Amino acid sequence: MWEMSAPWWEFIVRGLIVYFALLIMMRLGGKRQIGQMTPFDLILLLILSEGVQNAMVGDDKSVSAGLILAATLIGINVLVSWLSWRSRKFEYAVEGHPQLLIRHGKVIDEVMHGARLTSDDLMKVLRREGCASLDDVYIAILENDGAISVLKRKELPEEPPGPGVSLWERPEDDRPV
């Protein structure tokens, strides 16, 4: 039950390799994969978790190996979150940038294509936001989590915020505390 079939450090190395490999694959999968789970995506996620479990533990069924892997994965996740909070460059590398999808009612096709969003996907979001057509949209932003934020023409501020706009009056104050 407690006896491991491999040295303890091997489970840590395996966990780190699988974590970063999955992180890279999820980033390559795009924002749509993360933000809009379909039944197909859920099935893929379940199968993927079963597949990588074998890569992390091999034939070992010990409680010790499971606890070492759990601690490794939680620890690396905390570290990645902390580094994302401390460094905007690291955050953008891990989570990506918000991207402008629509500006002044015009769709930016390159962003749509890069995010693998269909016009049906976009129109569904716009209808939920109460926009009957693209003419009702001033800007729409594809957020890091795959959600789409819409600013309608009738709700216009003097200057609309764009992706990466600082929340502070002085942008130099926009840093971790």
C-alpha positions in Angstrom: 0.0 0.0 0.0 2.8 2.5 0.9 5.7 0.9 -1.0 6.5 2.6 -4.3 7.7 0.8 -7.4 10.0 3.7 -8.4 12.0 6.4 -6.5 9.9 9.2 -5.1 11.6 11.9 -7.3 10.6 10.0 -10.5 6.9 10.7 -9.7 7.7 14.4 -9.2 9.5 14.6 -12.6 6.7 12.7 -14.3 4.1 15.0 -12.8 6.0 18.1 -13.9 6.5 16.8 -17.4 2.8 15.9 -17.8 1.6 19.2 -16.3 3.7 21.4 -18.6 2.9 19.2 -21.7 -0.8 19.6 -21.0 -0.4 23.3 -20.4 1.2 23.7 -23.8 -1.4 21.5 -25.5 -4.2 23.5 -23.9 -2.6 26.8 -25.0 -2.3 25.4 -28.6 -5.9 24.2 -28.4 -7.0 27.9 -28.2 -9.3 29.9 -26.0 -12.4 28.2 -27.5 -11.4 24.9 -25.9 -11.1 26.4 -22.5 -14.1 28.7 -22.4 -16.8 26.8 -24.2 -17.0 23.1 -23.2 -19.1 21.0 -25.4 -20.0 17.4 -24.7 -17.2 16.4 -27.1 -14.7 18.5 -25.1 -15.8 16.9 -21.8 -15.4 13.4 -23.3 -11.9 14.4 -24.6 -11.0 15.8 -21.1 -12.1 12.6 -19.3 -10.2 10.3 -21.8 -7.1 12.6 -21.6 -7.1 12.5 -17.8 -7.1 8.7 -17.9 -4.3 8.6 -20.5 -2.0 11.0 -18.6 -2.6 9.2 -15.3 -0.8 6.2 -16.7 2.1 8.4 -17.8 2.4 9.8 -14.3 2.2 6.7 -12.2 2.9 3.8 -14.6 2.1 0.5 -12.8 2.5 2.0 -9.3 -0.8 1.8 -7.3 0.7 2.9 -3.9 -0.9 5.6 -1.8 2.6 7.2 -1.4 3.0 7.7 -5.2 -0.5 9.2 -5.4 0.1 11.7 -2.6 3.5 12.7 -4.1 1.8 13.3 -7.5 -1.1 15.2 -5.9 1.4 17.4 -4.0 3.5 18.0 -7.1 0.5 19.0 -9.3 -1.0 21.3 -6.7 2.4 22.8 -5.9 3.2 23.5 -9.6 -0.3 25.0 -10.1 0.2 27.3 -7.1 3.7 28.3 -8.5 2.3 29.0 -12.0 -0.5 31.1 -10.5 1.9 33.0 -8.4 4.3 33.6 -11.3 1.3 34.8 -13.4 0.4 37.2 -10.7 3.9 38.5 -10.4 4.8 38.8 -14.2 2.5 40.0 -16.9 4.8 38.4 -19.5 4.5 35.0 -17.8 0.7 35.5 -17.5 0.4 36.2 -21.2 2.5 33.2 -22.0 0.3 30.9 -19.8 -3.1 32.5 -20.3 -2.8 34.5 -23.6 -3.9 38.0 -24.4 -7.4 39.3 -24.8 -8.1 39.9 -28.5 -10.4 42.3 -30.3 -13.0 40.4 -32.3 -15.2 43.3 -33.4 -14.5 47.0 -33.7 -17.1 49.5 -34.8 -19.4 46.7 -36.0 -16.7 45.1 -38.2 -15.5 41.5 -37.5 -11.8 41.0 -37.4 -11.5 37.8 -39.4 -7.9 37.0 -38.6 -8.8 36.8 -34.9 -11.9 34.7 -35.6 -9.9 32.3 -37.7 -7.0 32.1 -35.2 -9.5 31.4 -32.3 -11.4 28.9 -34.4 -14.6 30.8 -33.8 -17.4 30.4 -36.3 -19.8 33.2 -37.2 -22.6 31.2 -35.5 -20.6 31.1 -32.3 -20.1 34.8 -32.4 -23.7 35.6 -33.3 -25.0 33.3 -30.5 -23.0 35.4 -28.0 -24.2 38.7 -29.5 -27.8 37.6 -29.3 -27.4 36.7 -25.6 -26.0 40.2 -25.1 -29.1 41.7 -26.8 -27.4 42.7 -30.1 -29.6 42.1 -33.1 -26.8 42.7 -35.6 -23.1 43.6 -35.8 -24.2 47.2 -36.2 -25.2 47.2 -32.5 -21.7 46.3 -31.4 -19.0 48.9 -30.7 -16.3 46.4 -29.6 -16.3 42.7 -28.7 -13.3 41.2 -27.0 -12.3 37.5 -26.8 -11.1 37.2 -23.2 -8.3 34.9 -21.9 -10.9 32.4 -20.5 -12.7 32.1 -23.9 -15.6 34.3 -22.9 -16.6 37.1 -25.2 -17.2 40.6 -23.7 -19.5 42.9 -25.7 -19.7 46.7 -25.5 -22.8 47.9 -27.4 -23.0 51.2 -29.2 -25.8 52.5 -27.0 -23.6 51.9 -23.9 -20.6 53.8 -25.2 -18.2 55.6 -22.8 -16.2 58.5 -24.2 -13.3 56.1 -24.9 -13.9 52.4 -24.8 -11.5 50.2 -22.9 -9.4 47.8 -25.0 -7.6 44.6 -24.1 -4.9 45.1 -21.5 -6.2 48.5 -20.2 -5.0 49.3 -16.7 -7.5 49.4 -13.9 -5.6 52.2 -12.2 -5.5 55.9 -13.0 -1.8 55.7 -13.5 -0.7 52.6 -15.5 2.6 52.4 -13.6 0.5 51.5 -10.5 -0.7 48.3 -12.3 1.7 45.8 -10.7 1.4 43.2 -8.0 1.4 44.4 -4.4 
